[in-house]
Amino acid sequence: MDSKTDAQRPPSQSYGAASSPQRIRPVADMEKIASLCKRRGFIFQSSEIYGGLNGSWDYGPLGVELKRNLKNYWWHVMVHERDDVVGMDGSILMNRAVWKASGHEDTFSDPMVDCRSCKARLRADQVIERKGVRQCPNCGGKDLTEPRPFNLMFKTYVGATEDESSITYLRPETAQSIFVQFKNVLEVSRKKLPFGIAQIGKAFRNEINPRNFTFRSREFEQMELEYFCRAEEGVNLLDYWLEERLKFYENIGILRDKLHARKVPDDERAFYSKGTYDIEYDFPFGRQELEGVAYRTDYDLQQHIKASGKSLDYFDEETKQRFVPHVIEPSAGVDRTVLALICEAYSEDEAPDEKGKMEKRIVLRFHPRIAPIKCGIFPLLRNNAQLVAKAKEIVDLLRPHMFIFYDESGAIGRRYRRQDEIGTPFGVTVDFETLGEKDAALRDTVTLRERDSMKQERVAINDLPDILRSRIS
């Protein structure tokens, strides 16, 4: 098995750029990123043919694969690799009493300000201040209303009548279904403290001003863990889970120097929290929160005990103590993390075309385990039946192991570029050496190309599944 760059390979074995790419710089430009997301099928505006709906987005063929890979890896790390965490999937609609007990119905609000000049509605923290005077960030107007609370929950009605008795809400977070099912999950899972309950699911918030592409949306997904423990373990476990979550982001391709663990000051924390960290990422539009890791104490369980009259405590068989556990909550946004992955992966470099002329190359440098498509399969020529048949054999060989893409259209260099732009980490080219026409020793071998370096190596077809699986993981 040899390993060469495209430039070192003889002309008969070189199918794209003629040398390694020249990296210019990562490009942090939201307009370019949003354009790529639409052009290549990652993210579309919801209801676009009707003018869209602000704060709502649809994931296209590649976006849904990226999102699924992220969620599957989170579930694998947080649930399947651990003995102390189990999963659940709670309903979006819950009894209104849940939201009364949790405090959401009365207090889940943002301060809202209206600009009387341009009629914009703003969160109070969006208002800018110049020389001690509040101004609208959109028009610069100074005629602003005083902040007033705006409840973020979507109200709906259950059943045939729309009256006070049938009111409920689309859940604004997934956590409450975990708290109200704590006793059931504890009994069936037979776990001992400390242990966690994990959930991935949709949540809804009627944001005053959705913005920054998918970062702040009205419909979004959360990946949450409620990790129950004894009170004396809480502070140490908060630090433990902060480090575990930072490792997770590194393992999906976000560099540690782009991540920041911000310790939330006392005056910004929820009153019941004994400590909260925000894991922030340097987005093109500024440093913003990806995930919160919060020590919520026993507040939530105690609220539901008081409101429901039901027991949600824990009995320790060894000490014979009965108590209400405390909880650590790592809560991550799926959509925000997907956007961070795309921002982190997006880059431009220069690479030569088939004629050796340098041209711009757009590359999404996803970590292989997160990339939507793992490998592209290319017959060198589409009008050669033997090459096409062999390429389709490789498709059948690899498809049970990973998501692959077959492409026989256009020059091989163009095909490489298309896969680079959507983040496919590997490409397999079937050529005349594969058929043994030039060297019998190369029969049933293919060129394996790596996306970032564009290096090519010759590998046996039968070795492809093992080689690719090891490099993807």
N, C-alpha and C positions, 0 to 999 in steps of 0.2 A: 504494500500500500504506500503510494507516494503522496507527498504533500507539496503543492506549489501554489504560487500566486498565479493569476491569469497571465501576467507578463512573462513568467518563466515557462509557461506551457507552450509547446510547439503549436503553430497555427491550426493544425488539424484537431487540436484538443482545447482550443480557446474559443469560448462561445459568448463572450460579453465584453466587459471592459478589459483593457489590455494591461492594466496594472492596478496595484492597490489604491484605494480611494485616498484622496487628500481631504482630511477632515477640516472643515472651515470652523464651525462652532455649532453648538446646539442653538436652535432658533426658538425663542420664546415669543411668539407672536400669535395672539388669539385669533386674529382674522385668518391667518394661514391655517391654523389648526382647525378652526370651525369649517373652513372651506374644504380641507382634506376630509374631515369627518363626513360631510355630505357627499363629496365626489366619490369617495371610495366605499360608502355604505356602512359607516360606523354609527352616525347619529343623524336623524332627520327632525325637523320641526314637526311637532304633532299637528294633525289636521291642516297640513300646509296648503292643500288646494282650496281651503276655505279661509285662508289668511292666517292660519295658525291659532294657537291658544297660548298666551304668555305663561311661561313657567312649566310647560309640558313638552316632553321630548319622546321620540320613538327611537329604538335601537334597530339598526338595519342588520343585514346578514353577518357582517364582521363585528359590529358592536355587540350583538347578542352573544357571539362566541367569546369575545374578550370579557364581557361581563360574567358569563357563565364560568369561564376559567378562573376568574378572580373569586367568585363565590365558592366554587368547588375546592379551591386551594385553601380558602379560609376555613371551610368546614372540615377539610382533611386535617389541618393543623390544630384547629381549636376543639374538634370533637374526636375524630377517628384516631389521632395519634395520642390521645390522652385517656386515662382510666377514670378521671375525676370530672368529666363533662359529658352530659347527654343533651340531646336536641329535642326541640318541639316546634310546632308550627301553629301559632294562634290565629284566631279569626280577626279580620279587619274590623268588623262590627262587634261591639261588646255592649253589655248592659250600661245604660247611662250612669248608674250608680258607681261604676268603676271610675269614671272620670270625675265624679263629684268627690269620691274618697281620695283620689290621688291629688286633687287640687287643680287639675287641668281646667275644669269648667269655670272656676272663679279666677284663676291667676295665669293661665297659659296665654299670655298676650305680649305684644311688642308695643312700645310707644310710637304712635304715628303722628306725623306732621303733614299738613297740607300747605302747598305754596299757592297763594291766592293769585299770583301773577300768571303762572303757566299751568296751573291746575294739577301739578304733579303731586302724587302721594308718596311720602318718604318715610322710611324708618328714621327715628330721631337721630340714630348714630350716623346717618348719611348726610345730615345737615352740616355744612362747613361754617367755620367761624373766622372772619377776617377783621382784625382790629376790634375785637370784642363784639362784633355784630354778626348775628346769624344770617346765613345766606343759602338760597337754594343752589344745589350743585348743578342743576340743569340750566337755569336761566340767570342765575346770579341775583334773583329777586330777594328782597328783604321783608316782604309782607308775608310772614309765615304764621300759622296757627300755633298755639301752645300744644305740646305733646299730649296725647290722650291714648288710653289703652285700646288696643285692637286685638280681640281674641282670634287666635290663629287656627282654631279647629273648624273643620267643615261640618256643619250641622246637616243632619238628614232625618228622615222619619221611617220608622219600621212599621209595616202593616198597611192596612187600607185607609186609615184616617191620619190626617196631619194635625195633631193637637199636642198639648203639653205632655201627655202620657206616652206618646210614641216617639219622642225625640231621642236620638242618639248622635254619635259623631263618628266620622272616619278617624281611625286611630292616628294620633299625631306622633306616636312612638310605638315600638314593639314591646317595650319592657313590661308594661302593665299586665299583659297576658301571661307573662312568666310569673309575675308575683302572685296573681290570683290562682294560678295552677301549681304553686309551689308544693302544696301538701300532696296533691295527686302524683306529681312527678317524683317526689321524695319516696312515697310509698311503693310505687311500681319499680323504681330504679334501685331501691335499697342501698342508696349511697350514704356515705358518712361524710361529715364535714371535715375539711372544706371540699365543696363540690360545686359545679356550675351547670347552668341550663343555657343552651345556645339557641339562637333563632336568627333566621334571615327572612326578611319580609318587607312588604310595602308599608309606607307611612305617608301621611298627607298633612300639609300645613298651608293654610291660606296666606302665603307670604304677601306682605304689603307691596314689595317691589322685587320680584324675581330678577336675577341678573347674573352676569358672568357665565354665559352659556349654560351648562348643566349644573354649575356649582350650587346655585340656590334655586331650587325648583319647588313646585307645589305638590308634586307627586315624586316620591323617591324611595329608595330601598335602604334598609339598615342591616348591618351585621352586628348583632349584640350578644354579649355574654353577661349573665348575672351570676357572679361567683360568690356563693354563700359561705360564711366563715364565722368563727367566734370573734367577739369584739376585740379581744387582745391580739388577734392576728391581722386586723384590718390594715394598719399602717404599713406593715412589712409587705403585705400582699399587694397594696397599691403600687409600691415601687417595683415589685416583681412583675406585675402585669404591664406596667409601663415599658419595662425592658423587653418583655416578650413581644409586645406590639411593635416596638421599634425594629426588632429583628424581623418580624413578618414583612414590614415594608421593604427592608433591605433584600429579603429573599424573593421579592417580586420585581426587583429592578429599580427601586427608588433609592438613590444614594443617601447615606446617613447625613452628609453635609447639606442636603436639601431639606432635612427634617429637623424640627425644633420642638423640644419638649418644654412647653411653657407652664410653669406652675401658676395656677390661677389664684390671684390674691383673694384674701378673705372677703373683701367688699364686693367681689364679682361672683363668688361661689353661691350656689343654692344654700339656703340657711341650714339645711340638714346635712350638708356635706362636711366631712372632716378632712377633705383633701381632694383636689382635682387637678389633673394635667390635661392640657390640650396638646395633641400632637399636630403640629402645623407643617405645611409644605409651602415652598416658594413657588407659587403659581406665577404665570406671566403678569397677572393683575395684582400681585402682592402676596404677602404671607397670609395664609388662611388655614382654618382648622380642617383637618382630615378626620380626626377621631378624638373623642374625649375618654379619659380614663378616670372614673370618679369613685370615691369612697362614699356611698350613699347611706351608710350606717344601717339601722333597722327601720328607717322612716317609712318606706313603702309598705313593708309587711305590717307594721304597726297601724298604719292608716287603714288598711283593708281589714285588719282584725277588729278595729273600733267600728268601722262602718258596717261590716257584714255580721259581726257577732260570732264569726267562725274562728276556729283555732288554726293558726299558721305558724306554730312553734316547732321546735326540734327537740327530740328527747335523746340524750346521750346515754346509751346503754351501759357504758363503762362507769361514768361518774354519777349516773342516775339524776342528772340535772335536766330541767326543761327550760328552754329559753328561746327567744326570737333571734335568729341569726342576723348578722350584719352582711352587707353585700358590697362587692367591688364590681363596677360596671365598665368594661371596655366597650364603647359604642362607636362603630365606624360607619361611614356613609359609603354605600356601594358606588353611587354615581360620582361622588366626589373623588373616590379612589380611581375609578375608571378615567376620569378627566386628568388626574395627576399622572397616571400611567402614560396616557397619550402625550401630555406635555413633556414628561421626562424622556419619552422615547423619540420625540420629533427632533430631527436634525437634518441639516443639509450639508453635503460635501460635493466634491468634484471628482468625477471619474470619467475615463475615456470611453467613447462609444466604439462601435465595431471598426470604425476607420481611424481610431486613435485620437480623435478630437475630444478635448475636455468639455464636459457638459455637467450641469447641475444635476445632482442625484438627491431626491428626497427619500429619507430612510426613517422608518419607525423601528427603533432599536429595542423592541420589547425583549424582556427575558423570555427564553424559549418556553418555559412552563406557562406563561401567560398569553403568548402570541395566539391570535385567533386560528391561524393556519400554521401547522408545524412544518410542512414540507411541500414544495411544488415539484411536480413531475413533468418533465419536458422531453418529448422526442425531438431530436435535432431537426428533422424534416417531417412535415405533416403528410407529404405525398409519398413517403416510403412506408409501405405496408409492414415491413419487418420491424422497423423502428417503432412504429405506432403500436404494434402488437406487443412488443417487449415492454414498452412504457406502460401499457395497460395491465400487463402482468404484475408490474411493480406496484401499480395502484392497488390491485387486489391483495398484494402481499402486505402493504403498509396500512391499508384502511382499517383493519381490525384493531390496530394499535394506536392510531392517531388520526386527527383530522387533516386530510391532505387535499391538494388542488391539482387537477390535471389541466395543462394548457399546451396546445399545439399551434396556436395562432400567432403569427408574426415572427420576426427575427428573434433569435435566442436572447440577444442582449436586451431587447424590448421586454421580453418575458421576465427576465431577471429584474428589470427596473420596476415592473408592475408589482412583483412580489416584494421587493425592497420597500416600496411605498406603503404596503399594508402590514409590514413587519414580519413576513414569513422568514424564519431564521435559516432554513436550509432549502437547497434546490438540488434535484437529481436530474442529470441530463443523460439520455440514452443516445449513443452515437454509434459510429461504424465500428469502433473498437469493441463496443458491447457485443456486436455480432461476430467478432473475431476476424473481420475482413483484413485488418492490417497486421495483427499480431495475435496468433492463436492463444497466447498466454493471457491476453486481456479479454477473452470471451467471457461473457456474463459478469463484466465489471461495468461500473458507471462512474461518471464524474459527480462528486458530492461537493457542492459549493456552500460556503458559509457567508451569510448576509453582510455582516459588519466589515470583515476584512476582505471579502470577495476571494479568499483563498479557495483553491480547488484541490481535491485529492481523489485518487482512484481507489474505489472500494468494490468488493465483491457484492453482488446483489443479495446473496443469502445473508450477508452480514449487516445489511441496512437496518432491519428492525432493532437489533441490539445496539448498534452504534447510535442511531437516532434517539432511542429511548434513554440511553445513558446521558446524552448531551442535553436532552430536553429537561430531564429531572435535575 
